[in-house]
Amino acid sequence: MWHGFLDESRRGTTYLVVAVVVRPRELDRIRSALRRLVKPGQRRVHFKKESDSRRRELVARLRGMGLRAAVWTVRESDDVHARQLCLSAAATWLQELGVARLAIESCAHQDVRDRQTLASALEKVDEPFTYEHLRPAEDPVLWASDALAWCFGAGGDWRQRVAPMVDAVVRLDQCPESAKPGNRPSGR
């Protein structure tokens, strides 16, 4: 069983969603480790607002936590449609993986559509996972999803730094069939 934590990012014409998955028995340890990364005066870690040197430090710490993740990307200029495509594909993968709970970073104007997308994606599943929208300050594991989404979207060295944590990359615009589950998180 896993818990998932999902965030998104946009880089030019590419929209991407990252889901970090964590075993329930590891949640307390990982949340505590993430909270220790918050600097005085910060409420949370927000990767976009960090300096490059701080980003390098954060990625190294995240790698040390043993986090696992999957990424869904699509080249689509319409954020609403792109999010629906990525979220639907992610839901299928997460359900097949055995995720029991999914926390999604809340984006108030999109939360209703997210619930509709997830309900549609999971409607034929006997025991679908539960999901909820949370503000980043409500669960620090969302900060990890934010960081991986930023790094993967940035490409180059940043993508290489997070590559050891990424078990699956699904490019929805290149091969819709690749949206089907395949790779599984390694480790624990």
C-alpha positions, 0 to 999 in steps of 0.5 A: 500500500502507498500514499500519493502526493501530487503536484503540477508544473508548466514549462512552456508548452509542456504540462506535467504532473508528478506523484510522489509515493510513500509507504504509510509506515514511512510517512512520519519519518519523511514528514519530519525530515521535510519539516526540518528543511524549512528555514526560519521565516518560511512556512513551507519549502516552495522550490520555485522561490529557492536559490539554486544553491538551496535547490541543490541542497534540497534535492540531495536531501530528498534523494536521501529520504528514499522517495519514489515518484512518477511523472506524466507530461503532455504538450498542450496549451490548454491547462485545463485539458492538460491537467485532466489528461495527466490526472486521469492517467496518473489516477489509473497508474496510482490505482494499479499501484495500490495507492490508498490515499492521494493528496493533491496540492489544491488549486482552488479554481481547479479542485472541482474539475479535479474531483470530476476527473478522478471520479470519472477515472475511478468510476469502474474501480471496486475499491478506489483510493481516497483523495483530497485537496490540501494546501501545501502547508497541510502536508510537507510531502507535497513539497517533495512533489513540488520540487520534483515537478520543478526539477523535471520541468527544468530539464538538464542537470535538474532533471538528472538530479531527480532521475534516481527518484523517478520510476516512470515517465509517461509522455501522453502526447507521444504514446497514449498507450504508455499511460497504462501502468508499467513501472513500479516504485523500487525499494521498500 
